[in-house]
Amino acid sequence: MNQRAQHGGLPAMTSPHTLALTGGRVLCDATSLWGQADIFVSDGHIAGIYPTGDAPDAEVVLDAAGRLVAPGLVDVHVHLRQPGGEHKETIASGTRAALMGGFTTVLAMPNTTPAPDTPEHVRAIRDLIDASAWCHTHIIGAATLNNDCETLTDFAALKSAGCVAISDDAFMLRTREQRREALLRCAELGLVFIAHLEDPALSAGGLMHESDASRRMGVPSQHPETEVRCLEAWREAWREAWDEPTAPPLHLAHVSTAATCELLRFWRPGPTAETAPHYLTLTAEAVAEYGADAKMNPPLKTDADREALLTGLRDGIITCIATDHAPHTPAEKSAGLADAPFGIVGLETALGVVWTHLGHSGAMVDRRVISSMSARPAALFDLNVGRLAVGGPADILVFDPDESWTVDPDRFQSMGRNTPWSGAELYGRVEHVVVAGQVAVRDGILTTDRPSLSP
Ligand SMILES: [Zn+2]
């Protein structure tokens, strides 16, 4: 039963000085904590982790018996749309969706208008975030001015203004010189470059992956090698820039193919990489079934690709899972496969989809499933979150591993409804979410007011 009713009777924000989560099974790979324990929170931080029943008395007690207690999830690839795309999503609606999905930290991608391409624009976006975000939100700087794919931005200035990484997502760097320069600058500044892997010469006009499904449907498709060819270009650029075999300051966005996994396996030390829940669970056949709600870029691939990604995630070739949450309006997405924009929402389904297919099914060790959505993405950008540690921030997720729930997009906090999982029965129901020591979601219901996230 889905208890995510959003109408009436919502609880006000609970900001206790002390809070205890009792009786749950803790899953935290980063601190090697797995087993029954009580977590005691004081003034926004984890003040103690105790054997069940031993936690001190607290103002608020959340019962976690029979539940899993994990670090608040971290999503390093989210499109919040604001500024410029407020008809699709806002910082407020997107970060409320994050909390409902168990995420307490998100990284905002730079394809907004204006883009975070100058310090002034970054600071303006920071002000919007400070005024309206419901969870911790970091800014990824744009790689080119005005996302023009031509003129590299001042990475140092963007870093000083607060950007945690630089990305060319959706506005790919085109030349070897640009890539080389971007990597050299990032290496010098201690920044990570997040690359969108796509060779426009091979993908132009393609609505989906070249596959049995695309041929059957008669839909224009993208060449199967568009992703790996672009990765080869990045490898050339790095080898040209750097003599020694050193890991490049490079993170690969939404990796989707077996060929990419294979190349990464032999590029050591190599880049870090993320994949998305949909590439681990769906194939191009989903486009035949769900139409534009399964249209995204990179497009869904084959079963062999899906299997390779799962193997890569198990081996660490793929570092983490990120949603690529990409909300669009229902009108935009109902324009037909050819005209609908690329992208699906993911924040409110990611844990359920990943838990159902990887954790609940036993395809992956449960604590590794969670670390691939918390500690591992946090470590990529040196964020002090994604782990349950005494003295650390109290960003905590409690979820029911065995109770199923039905995805109902009408109940999403996101303004986007574009999901292929509408009506799906999933395990892994989010029950409580604590962010900065405050109870933001209780019994599956979002609090009525915004948590205070000031440091
Ligand atoms: Zn994206």
Residues whose N, C-alpha, C, O or C-beta is under 5 A from the ligand:
A	BS01	ZN	D169 D324
